[in-house]
């Protein structure tokens, strides 16, 4: 018994240490390019009697900013000098960008991120003004390698060619990859990291130099984070916003159990405020698969702040709760919520509060985001005579979706025979205390962390916890004028 207690305390201590050092080591907060999406090789062979410079370019369109910021990577290779038949190559493959410059040649390559334009011609506002300081971003993290000393330049534009800043990174020529943390304040003046319109990465290669870049991220530099707040300052959980608090009623759906073997489906729709129902509409459907005794009915509805559903003995079915904006239809609109950020203010999990009275019950929760992305999580509800909280960490969902850009949410409940289920709430939660006035964000009401940070806030310095909260997704301190102290 005492061994078990000591072991539990030891494991808690290890977890605390893990969280502490995760913060101290810093974290990636936005991918610029992880180079997992390939770009075909650009190959230049120096001809007889060349006219320099020799140039070639290509682009790779992915449409999603998750892999490549802005949805497109433009790549060019320029050769300034070299002997006949020398071969120079630049490409992205196997998770790496690489460029080679053989003996007695001089060249440069350009990686350009300026939105979708199918062109190497710079659009300095093509990214639309991304705020790199969100979620504690205060640096760019470059992981790169070169086999001989050389230089890489990073250029950031804020809407025009005249609003630009840059930093030069010297690669010493080691035989292994190194990490380079480039604080925003190490760049020259001229750009606004809260309004990034384009990024360029320029490699400079001279005789017999190979360069490899493995990743490029916006980064939360650990030197700006002091320590993990004391565990005693944590509350149990706080509601970030409700997906559904079930305070808005839905008339009961009643289906007589079928005997034909053909499923019977009925649906209903309810409108509420965004603080009650995410997207302001709840779509509800009930499907009956099999019949039991003559006159048996399956029922579901929302009343008195609770969703209820029941099946008689001998009958089975399924229930669907759908949140995809106002459409008056059970047909899914995967982008109907407009892209809500479920990670704002430290959001890290969903909470389902429910109970069922017979054996176990399976619930499948699906999250949809842009680019037809979907992830899901199966939850088994145990038999209980009282409400139980089920905490569903975003990291434990299966599939691919973006919790910073949620377009729809669905709960599908498998209904075995003789089952009653009661759901009290579905919400997104955070570990930290929020003001009681917090409301559901919408496309027209962005989360406070997306607003420009006042200059005197010195984001994300956390020497004083007043006005800051910890984003548990990125392990960074974020300033929020609407947040209370720890």
N, C-alpha and C positions, 0 to 999 in steps of 0.2 A: 504493500500500500504506500509506504513512505517512499519507496524507490520510484513508484509511478508519479508521485507528486514532484519529486526532485527532477525526474526526467521531463515532466511537463514544463516546469519552470525553466529548465535548460533549453528546451526547444523554443519557448517564448523568447528567451534571451537571444538565441541564434537568429530568430526571425527579426527581432529588433535591430540586431547588428547588421543583418542583411539590408534592411531598409535604410539604416543610417549610411552605410557605405555606398548604397545605390545613389543616394543623394550626393555624397561627397564626390563620387566619380562623375557626376553629371549625367546628362541624358540627351538623346536626340529628340527633338520636338517636331521636326518636319523634314521629310525627305525631299531633297532637291533632285537627286538621282542616285538610285541604288545599283544602277547598271545591270539589273536583271533582265531588262528588255534589250535585245541585241540590235545593233546597227550594222548593216553590211559593210565590208571593208572598202575603204577608199585606197586605191593603189595608183601611185604615180611612178612611171618609169621614165627617167630622164633620157630624152632623145638625143640624137646627134645635132649639134649646133642649136641648143635650146634657147628660147627667149624667156628669160626669167622675169617675174615669178611665174611658176606653174601652179595652177589652182584647180581644185575639184571639191565638190560638196555634195551632201545628201542630207536627208532628214528622216526621222523615225516618228510616226504618229501613233499614239496609244489612246488618246482621248481622255484618259484618267490622270488626274494629278497625283494619285496615290503612288505610282511608280516613278513618274517623271513630272516634275512641277510644270504646270501649264499644259500638260498633255502632249508635248512634242519636244524632241531633242534634235537640234540642228548641228551638223558636224561638217567642218571643212578642214582641208589640208592644203598648205601652201609651201612650196619649195622655192627657196631663194637662190641657192647655188648648189653645184655638185657636178660630178663627172658623168659622162655618158653611161647609160645602162644601170645606174644606181636605182634601187627600188625602195620607195618610201611607202609606209602603210599606216593607216589610222582606222580603228574600228572599235566596236563594243561587242564583246562576246564572253560567255562564261562568267558573268558578273564583274567584268573589268573593262575599263577603257584603256586602250594601249596605243602608242604611236612609236614608230621606230625611225631613226635617222642613221643610215650607214656612214661609213668613213668618208671624210671630205665632203659632207653635205651640210646644209643649213636649212632648217624648216621651222614651221609652227603649225599647230593645230588649234582649232577653235571649237569648243562646246558652247552652244548658245541655247538659252532657255528664255523665250520671249513669246510664249503662247503658240497657238495653232495658226501658222501662216504659210506653211509649206515652202519656206524660203530662208536663206541664210542672211537676207537683208534684215538689219536690226529694226525691231519695233520696240522702242524703249518703254512703252506702256502696255505691252502685250499681256503681261500677267495680271493686269487690272488693279494693281496697287495692293499687294499682299503685305500684311503686317507680320514681319519676322520677329517682332518682340512678344507676340502672343505666347502664352504658356511658358514664359520665362526665357524665351530666346534672346541671347545676347552675343552669339558668336556663330561662326561657320566652322564645321568640323570636316576636315579633308583627310582622307586616308590614302596615301600615295607612296610610290616607290620609283626610284631611278637608279640606273647602274653606274651613273657618272654625274658629277655636279651639274645642276641646271636650275631653271626658274619656272615657276608657274604663277601666272597673274590671274586674280579674280576681280571682275569689274561688276559693280551693282549700279543699275539705273533706276531713277525714280520719276519716270514719265517723259523725260526728254534726254537727248544726248548731252545737253549742258548740265543736267542734274545727275552726275555720276561720281563714284568714288572707287578706289581700287586698293589692292594690297598685293605686294609681291612676296612669294613664298620661295625660299631657297631650299632645294632638295640637295643634301650633301653627297648623295651617291652611295648610300648604303645598299647592302644586298638583301634588305628586307623592308617590308612596309612600315611606315611611320605615321603616327597621328599628328595632325597639325590643327591646333585650336586657334582660330583667327577671330579674336574679339572684334566686335563692331567698331570699337574705338581705336583699333589698330589700322582701320582703313583711312584713306585721305578724306577730307571733308568734301561735301558736295552732293551727297545722296541722303535719303531718308529711309531708314530701315523699317519704318512703319508704313512705307508706301513704295514697295518694290515692284517695278514694272518689267525688269529684265535682268538676267544674270549671264555673264560670259566667263568662261574659264579658258585661258590661253596658255598653251604649253610652248616652251621655247627649246628647240632641240638643235644641237650642233653635232659635229662629227662623232659617230659611234655612241649615241645616247638612246636608251630605251626608257620610256616613261609608262607607268601603270597607275591609274586612279581606280580605287576600289569602291569608294563611297563619298558622298557629298551631302551633308545634312545641315539644317539650322539646328543650333545646339544651345543647351542651357549650361553655361560654364559653371563648374562647381565652386569656383572661387567666390561666387556671389551668393551662395547658399550657406548659411551658418551651421545649422544643425536641425535634426528632427525634433519637432515639438515634443514636450514631455507627454507620455501616454496618459497621464492623469488629466491632460487638457482636452482629450478626445471625448466627445459624446458618443453614445452608442451608434446612432446613425442619424442623419437628418434628411428630410425629403427635399430633393432638388426640385422636382416637379412631378405632378401626377400624370401618368398615362391615362388612368381612370380611377376616380375616387368613388364612383357609382352613386353619387348624390343625384344624378339625373336618371329618372326612371325610364324603363323601356317596357311597353305593354307585353304581357306574357304571350309567348309563342306556344301553341298547343298542337301536337301532331298525333293522330291516331296511329298506333303501331301497324306497319304494313304486313300483309300476309302474302303478297304477290312476289316478294323477293326483290322488288324494284324500290330503291331508296326514295324517300319522300323528303323534300327540302322546303323550308320556309325561312323567311328573313324579315328583319325589322331594322329601323334606323332611328337614332335619337340625336338631338342637337343640344349642346350645352356650351358653357364658356370654355376658353382655353385653359383655365385653371382647374376645371373639372374633368374635361376630356381633351386629350391632346389632339390638335387638329379640329376640335369642336364637334366632331361627329363620331358616334359609335355605330358601327355596322355589326349586327348580330344575326347569326344564322344557326339553325338547328337541322340536323339530318338524322332521320330514323332509318335504320338498316333492316331490322327484323322485328317481327311481332311476337307478342306473348299471349296472354289471355285475351279473349274477345273484349273489346272496348278499352284495352290498355292504351294509355297516352304517355307521350314524352313531353316534358314541359321545361321552359326556361324563360327567364325575364330578369329585370332589375327593378327592385323596389326597396324602400327603407334603407338605402345605402348599401345594398348587398346584391351581387349577381348570384342567382340560384339556378340550378339545373338538376333534373332528376329523370331517371329511367325506371320503369317497372321491371319486375322479374320476368325474364324471358325475352326482353327487348334490349337492343343495343343501338347506339347512335354516336354522333359526334357534334360538338359545338364549336363555333368559330366566333371569336371576338376580333374585330378588324378596325384598325385606326389608320386611315389613309386620306384624311382631309374630307372636305365636304363634297360628296358626289352622289349621295342618295342611292348608292348601289353597293352590293356585296362583291362586285367585280373589282379586283385589286388594282389600285393606282399606286405603283411602287414608289413614286416620287411625290405623292399627294401632300405630304407634310412640309414640303419645301426645303428640306435639308436642315433639320434641327440638330444642334450639337449636344449630345448626351454626356459629354465629358466636361462641360463648362463647370466652373466652381468646384472642381474636384470630383465630379461625377465619375463613378467607377463600376456601378452595378445596378441591376434591376432588383426590386423587391416585390415578391408576390405574397400576399397575405391571404391564406385560404384554409379550408378544412373540408374533409369528406368523411362519410360515415361508414363506408364498407371497404375493407381491404386496402388496396392501393389504387392510385389513379395516375395516368400519364398525361402530362401537359407538354405541348411543344410550342416554344416561343420562337418566332421568326422576326428578324430585323432586316429591312430592305434599305439599301442606299443606292446612290446613282450608279450608272454604268451597269445596271442589271445585277448588282451585287446583293447577295443574301447570305446570312448566317443564321444558325438556329441552336437551340439548347433544349434538351429533353429534361423534364423535371418529374420525378415521381413523388406524388403527394401521399403521405402515410395516413392511415386511418387515425382519426383524432376527433375528440368531442369538443375541441377548442381551436381557435385560429392559430396557425403556425406561420412564421415568416420564413420564406425561402429566398436566400440571397444569391443572386446569379451574377457573378463577376463577368464583366465583358470579355476578359481574357479566356474564359472557358467556353465561349461559343464556338461552334464548329462552322467552317466555311469562310467566306470572304465578305466582309462588309465594313463600312466605315462609321463608327459610332459618333464621329463629328459631323456627319452628313446623313441623318436618318430621314428616309422618305416615307416609311410605313412600318407598322408593327402589327403582328398577328399572334393570337393565342388560339391554338387548336387543342381541344380537350377530347380525349378518347373516353367514351361513355360505355362502360360495361353494364350488364343488367343489374337492376336493383341498387343503383348508385344515386346518392345525393351529394352535390358539391356546392360549396358556398365560397365566393370570392369577395373579400372586403376591400382590397385595393391593389392596384398595380402602379408602381412608381419607379422613378430613377432616384438614386440615393447618393449621398456624399458622407464622408466621415466627419465633416466639419460643420460647425454651427453657421446657419444662414439667417438673414433677417426673415421675420414672419411674413413680409410682403413679397417674397420671391414668387414669381409666376412662371408659367410655361413659356419658353421662348418660341417665337414663330419667325417665319421668313421676313415679315415686316417689323418684327420686334427682336433684333439680334440680342444675344446675351451680352451683359455688361462688359465682359472681358474682350469683346470685339470693338469696343469704342476706343478712340485714341486716348492714350494715357497722358494725363497732365505732366508737363515737363518737370515739375518739381517733385514728382513721385520717385524719381531715380530708380525705375524698375530694373531688376527685381530685387533690389537690396532689402534684405530681411533682418537688418540689425535690430529693428523694432517690429514686433509682430502686428502692431496696430494697422488695420486696413489691409492685411495680407492674408491669404489662405494658401494651403498646400495643395497643389494639384497632384493627387495620388497616382494619376496615370503617367505623368512625366517626372514625378519627384522634384518639382520646382515650385518656388514661391511666386505667386501671382498677385499683383496689386489689383484691388477691386474697390472702387469707392462705395459700393453698396454692401460690402462685407464687414462683418464685425471682427474684432480681434479674436485670437485663439481662446 
